[in-house]
Amino acid sequence: MKKLALLLVIIQGLLAGTASAQAYCALRDPVSRIYDVFPDANAFRSYVGTIDEVTREEIAERLPFTLHFNELGRHTLYTPTLNGVPVGFAHVRSERGNWGLIEVLWGFDFEMRVTGYVFQRCRSRLRKTVEGEPFASLIIGKNFNEIRALLSKDGNSLREGILPPHVDPGMAMALIRCALKTIAATEAAWKDEVNFCMAQSRAFSWLGPGVRVTSLQGKISRKAPQEINPIVIAENRVNLTNTVVFRLRPGDKGVDALMLRSDTHLGDYPLTLWWLFEGGRLTKVACQTGWPREDLKSSFYTAIDQQRAWDECSTPVELLTSAVYNCMHGLSSE
């Protein structure tokens, strides 16, 4: 009898492990819930992507906790639209909870800030403590770094004193980890789709609705001048990485413009910047997650206004602006 009981325990464990592994990929179809997170949308597009070992490693580098091996495979990113115009991203991820796996549909804006979330699967009655206020305000409107700041340095616990009263810590921890994982996975597995939708949204904001957006991906590597490579000034490393360029066509009578997206690092600040080049000049620059300091924003706009030549630059911001100008000027001449 003891041997039989032991065998039953082993079989049960194996079945539970298999069910858990399948559940990570066998996510429920979120179509019926997308409009709960994006009530103004009237349609959506879907993009199937594969999270392979390379993508998994990229995601894991950003997370302060381990990504489950069974989260590999094919997944779907949704772009809700209003009259054909994208209004955000929707993606479903799962996370381990105290009562098994929970499954959450997340909504994000084009700055990858949380706009909303709904449970698709959760057995715990404690979910009610995190489904609305006061917990929701901890993550709604927040980006990856701001949500990451809710956890301890090692990511294994909540930061002391952050939870409102009556919020279950276990559910809060699971939801925060799920949010971080969803943002990291979306940005890693759907780079092209995310960049294009972000570019389209920003183009509409800067030049008005109806502007046509075309990716020039690949041309940047051929046309970028030497200055685009890492530069060191007073021990400050100035460089552009993950650079993508888009051509913008405002309309039949409009003049084509160019928009560039790039990652850079200035001092303690990793920045994702968007630049607008029109009429032979840089005219706008924006930080994707918002400027960490107002004086930094002012420095960039001062550099744009002055548009110094390469050998006249004296600060990292001026050098970076000059490098982007040279790159965009070369592309605009094609």
Number of C-alpha atoms within 10 A of each C-alpha: 6 7 8 9 10 11 12 12 12 12 12 12 12 12 12 13 12 12 12 16 16 13 18 21 16 15 17 14 12 17 12 7 17 25 17 15 19 22 11 12 20 13 16 21 12 13 11 11 15 14 20 15 12 11 16 21 14 17 23 17 12 16 18 17 13 11 16 13 12 13 19 17 15 13 20 19 20 20 24 26 18 15 11 12 19 21 22 26 28 30 22 26 22 27 21 19 18 13 12 14 18 24 23 24 26 23 30 25 18 20 18 22 23 24 19 20 26 18 16 17 15 18 12 14 8 18 18 12 19 19 18 13 12 14 19 16 11 18 21 16 17 18 21 21 12 14 19 22 12 21 19 13 12 10 17 12 13 20 14 9 8 11 16 13 10 11 18 16 16 14 22 22 20 17 25 19 23 22 28 20 23 24 22 21 23 23 17 19 24 17 12 14 15 21 18 17 19 21 25 23 22 18 25 17 11 12 15 11 14 13 21 15 21 16 18 15 12 11 12 17 12 8 15 19 15 11 18 19 13 14 16 11 11 7 8 14 14 22 20 21 14 10 18 22 26 22 22 25 19 19 12 8 7 11 11 17 22 25 25 22 24 19 17 20 16 15 11 6 11 11 19 20 19 21 21 26 22 18 11 13 15 24 13 16 19 18 17 18 17 14 16 12 9 9 10 13 16 12 14 18 20 13 19 20 13 10 18 16 14 16 8 11 16 11 15 20 20 23 25 23 24 24 23 23 23 19 21 27 19 14 18 16 7 6
